[in-house]
Amino acid sequence: MFWALNRDSKPFHDLLFNPELFYTYRTEKNWPLKTIDFGIFNHNSNGRDGPASRSFNKSYVRFNFEKELKNWVARFSVQAQDIYAFDNGNKDIQDHIGPLAFNMSFIQLFDGWVDKSEISLQAFPGGKFATHFDYGGYQLSWSFRFGGLQIVPAFYLQYYKGFAETLLNYSERVDVFRAGIIF
């Protein structure tokens, strides 16, 4: 959800509705590969009609790896996906969202003044065969709570560079820093 707080009426710029049906298979406990997610049906829509309508469906398989270290956890996932059933407003979205997506995150790297922190780097090359790294997107994010305050929600900082940050503006390159809260 992108809320345009800098505008007079404070509208929501774009929303993503993402219902999905998936199955998670858990592997042996001592393996680095912890789970395999099978995305049977995943619908992505901005919920609009007319010229602003954007949607597509996808099916995927995602391999989730995890390594627990002394004071923190490292996670890595790679997702292979098939994107189909494009809306008329975004028939060329495969130029910007390819068949591969990668995520690396580090959990609880900082001890003390922040609690439940997670630093994450996501990358997805564009192009039908994931060969256009300049047409995909990259996101660096950090979510955290201040230690000892037991505040929910968490705070969130994000830097995004590339295409397809939102469905409405998927074909526009952005280079943006955002801050928000996670419930």
Buried (B, 14 or more C-beta within 10 A) or exposed (E): EBEEEEEEEEEEEBBBEEEBEBEEEEBEEEEEEBBBBEBEEBBBBBEBEEEEBBBBBBBBBBBBBBEEEEEBBBBBBBBBBEBEEBBEBBEEBBBBBBBBBBBBBBBBBBEEEBBEBBBBBBBBBBBEEBEBBEBBBBBBBBBBBEBEEEEEEBBBBBEBBBBBBBBBBBEEBEEEEEEBEEE
